[in-house]
């Protein structure tokens, strides 16, 4: 025989509703049996029955719609931004947030030792950034000042057109013959090689000052005819005023 159909499961709301309905019926029968009671007692019983029914209705409604009891949703606090932990390699432990920070590399670096100050240049030495000007080329002017029967006097003026003093100059005069002699020299020292005479400065003319000049004088003795120099140079540059 087929098994009898199972009874549907009774929920809490149905059980409570049946109990309230049964209680209300019992209360109504009790009130009906007291017909000879006072009118006030009947009114109180009806009011109590109404309250009971209202309570039952509210309880059943709540049990059937439990979503009405759901509390208002509270917005969760914003997520805190947590810094990512540094990657850990083999044998390396991650650093905790409370770990003591490592000392800065810059603070541990030893400050470089200051170099000792450079010694000042000696007094009178030229500045390393200012070079003295180069001496300019000298100029020589030859002139015959005293003619005699067998000799003549000559003067050579050496001029420095630059601003720096010039030293170690050399005046060379070539006479036409070796028989001619040079004497009475002033302002220089004379030496000869055949007919070529070389004059170098003495103590008074060792330096030709800038924008200045020195003079060399001498006397040539010999035949008066064709006794003028064949050549005259100052540091390799030709003299000015040499008779042609």
C-alpha positions, 0 to 999 in steps of 0.5 A: 500500500502506498504510504500516506502523504506526509503532513506539511511541516508547521512553521513557528508562525503557524504554530503561534497563530493557531495558539492565539486563535484558540486562546481568542476563541476560549476567551470569547466563550468565557465572555459569552458564558458570563452574560449576566456579568456587568457591562463594564466587565464585558467591555474590558474583556472585548478590549483585552481580546482586541489587544491579543488579536493585534499582538498576534497579527504583529507577531505573525507579520514579523515572523513571515517577513523577517527582513523588516527586522534587518538593521540599517546597513552601516557603511564600512570604514574606507579601506586603509592603504597598507604599504606593500611589503618589500620583496624578500629574497633567499635568506632575507627577512622582511623588515617590520614596520616597527624596525629601527630605520637604518642610518642614512648612507650620507650620514655615515660617509666621512667628510673629505679632508679639506686641502691645505691652502696654497702657499702665496706666490713670493713677492715680486713673482708674476701672477700665474694668470697674468703673463708679462708682455713679450718684448717688442723688436728693437729698432736701431738708427745709424748716424755719422756725426763727426767726419775727419781726414782719416776717421769718423764718429758714429752713433747708433740709437737703439729704441724699444717701441714696446712696454716691456724692457728688452735685454741681451740685444746684439748690434752687428756692424760690418765694415768694408775692410779688415784694416779699419779699426773701431775705438772709443766705444761707449754704451757697449762692449765691442769684439771683432771677427775680421771686418765684422764688429759685434757690440753687446750691452754693458752695465748701463745699457743692459736693458732697453726700457719700454718706450725708451732707448739707449745709445752706442757710440764709436769711432772708425779709423782708417782711410776716409774713402769708402769707410762707411759700414757695409751692413748694420743690424740689431738682433738681425733687423737692419738698421735705419739711416745707413748710407747707401 
